[in-house]
Amino acid sequence: MIFENTPLEGLYLVKPDFRFDNRGFFARTFCKKAFSEVKLEKEFVQFNHSFNIRKGTLRGMHFQLQPFAETKLIRCVEGKILDVAVDMRKDSKTYLQHFAIELSKENAISILIPEGFAHGFQTLEDNTSLIYHHTEYYTPNVDQGILYYDPALAINWPLPVSVVSEKDTSYMLL
């Protein structure tokens, strides 16, 4: 695995180091030792699979409050998304800045999102699936969000939103 820094401290792209032969390929997607080198000390305790039927589906922008803040490792395993992470750490020099990247089955890039970030994505193809790894269990009473179209964030979603949950449209503007 290759860890690539982003402009937001603690937010990494994780690129597989493919080994190809006549059978296909092999690539490691997680190694505790390698992840500890980028300061991931917590264990992943929950894995989720998100399947999205329609192109333009938007999920986000979600995060959990302390003491249940979570680090997430996200990978698109079918289709394509625009994945967005927003720095919500008030003491950070990049507070309220965001980072966006296209994740797809083809590029096999994962994004490691640290505690204190909001996360969301928009599907760019029909029938898109993601696998999420979380360092905390889902805890409904500390589940929070920010409005995905908040002008203070200036996120450029590439498609008109075709599907979004009522919950994701109920968050307040910053």
C-alpha positions in Angstrom: 0.0 0.0 0.0 1.1 3.5 -0.7 -0.1 6.3 1.5 -0.4 9.7 -0.2 -0.9 12.9 1.7 -3.7 15.3 0.9 -3.8 19.1 1.6 -5.8 18.3 4.8 -3.7 17.0 7.7 -4.4 13.4 8.7 -6.5 12.7 5.5 -4.7 10.1 3.3 -5.3 8.4 0.0 -4.4 4.7 0.2 -3.3 3.3 -3.1 -2.9 -0.4 -3.6 0.5 -1.8 -4.7 -0.7 -4.3 -7.3 1.2 -7.6 -8.0 0.1 -8.9 -11.4 0.7 -12.3 -12.9 -1.2 -14.7 -15.3 -3.9 -15.3 -12.7 -4.8 -11.6 -12.2 -3.6 -9.4 -9.4 -3.1 -9.4 -5.6 -3.1 -6.2 -3.5 -3.2 -5.6 0.2 -6.0 -3.3 1.3 -5.2 -3.2 5.0 -2.2 -3.9 7.2 -2.3 -2.8 10.8 1.5 -2.2 10.8 1.3 0.0 7.7 -1.7 2.0 9.0 0.0 2.5 12.4 2.8 4.4 10.5 0.1 7.1 9.6 -1.1 7.2 13.2 -4.1 4.9 13.0 -3.9 3.4 16.4 -7.6 2.4 16.8 -9.0 -0.9 15.6 -11.7 -1.1 13.0 -14.8 -2.4 14.7 -17.5 -2.1 12.1 -17.6 -2.7 8.3 -20.5 -1.4 6.2 -21.5 -1.9 2.6 -23.4 0.9 0.8 -25.2 0.0 -2.5 -26.6 2.9 -4.5 -29.0 2.2 -7.4 -29.1 5.6 -9.1 -26.4 7.8 -10.5 -26.5 11.2 -8.7 -27.4 9.7 -5.3 -25.9 11.7 -2.5 -25.1 10.5 1.0 -23.7 12.9 3.5 -22.2 14.9 5.1 -22.0 12.7 8.3 -19.8 12.5 11.4 -20.1 11.4 15.0 -19.3 13.5 18.0 -16.8 12.7 20.7 -16.3 10.3 22.5 -17.6 8.3 19.5 -15.8 10.2 16.7 -14.6 7.7 14.1 -11.9 7.2 11.6 -13.2 5.8 8.3 -11.5 3.9 5.5 -13.7 4.0 2.4 -13.3 2.2 -0.9 -15.5 2.1 -4.0 -15.8 -1.6 -5.2 -18.3 -1.1 -8.0 -19.1 2.0 -10.1 -17.7 5.4 -9.4 -18.2 8.2 -6.8 -17.0 11.7 -5.9 -16.0 11.3 -2.3 -15.8 14.4 -0.1 -14.2 14.9 3.4 -14.7 18.2 5.3 -12.4 19.2 8.2 -14.6 19.9 11.2 -11.7 20.2 13.7 -12.1 23.8 15.0 -8.5 23.9 16.0 -7.2 22.9 12.6 -5.6 25.3 10.1 -7.9 23.7 7.4 -11.1 24.0 9.4 -14.1 23.8 7.1 -11.9 23.1 4.0 -12.8 20.0 2.0 -11.0 17.5 -0.1 -12.8 15.7 -3.0 -11.6 12.7 -5.1 -13.1 10.3 -7.5 -13.0 6.8 -6.2 -13.9 3.9 -8.5 -13.5 0.1 -9.0 -10.9 0.9 -11.7 -8.6 3.1 -9.7 -9.0 1.1 -6.4 -8.0 4.1 -4.3 -9.2 4.2 -0.7 -9.5 7.3 1.4 -8.6 7.3 5.1 -10.7 9.9 6.9 -9.6 10.8 10.4 -11.8 11.7 13.4 -13.1 15.2 13.2 -14.1 15.1 9.5 -17.5 15.0 7.9 -17.9 12.6 5.0 -20.2 12.3 2.1 -20.3 11.1 -1.5 -22.2 11.3 -4.8 -22.6 8.4 -7.1 -21.4 9.0 -10.7 -22.7 5.8 -12.1 -25.7 3.5 -11.5 -25.3 0.5 -9.3 -22.4 1.8 -7.2 -21.1 0.0 -4.1 -18.7 1.2 -1.3 -17.1 -0.7 1.6 -16.6 1.4 4.8 -14.4 0.4 7.8 -15.1 2.3 11.0 -13.1 2.6 14.3 -16.3 3.3 16.3 -19.8 1.7 16.3 -22.6 3.6 14.8 -24.1 5.6 17.8 -27.4 7.3 16.8 -27.5 9.9 19.6 -24.1 11.4 18.5 -24.7 11.0 14.8 -24.4 14.5 13.2 -24.2 16.1 9.8 -23.8 19.2 7.8 -25.9 20.2 4.8 -24.3 19.0 1.7 -25.1 22.1 -0.3 -24.0 24.6 2.4 -22.6 27.6 0.6 -19.9 27.9 3.4 -18.4 24.7 2.1 -18.6 25.4 -1.6 -18.6 21.7 -2.6 -18.9 21.3 -6.3 -21.1 18.2 -6.7 -20.7 17.1 -10.4 -24.3 16.0 -11.0 -27.8 17.1 -10.1 -28.8 15.2 -7.0 -31.2 12.4 -8.0 -31.7 10.7 -4.6 -31.0 12.0 -1.1 -32.4 11.0 2.3 -34.8 13.2 4.3 -32.2 13.1 7.1 -29.5 14.5 4.9 -31.6 17.4 3.8 -32.6 18.2 7.4 -29.2 19.4 8.6 -28.7 23.1 9.4 -26.5 25.5 7.5 -23.2 26.2 9.2 
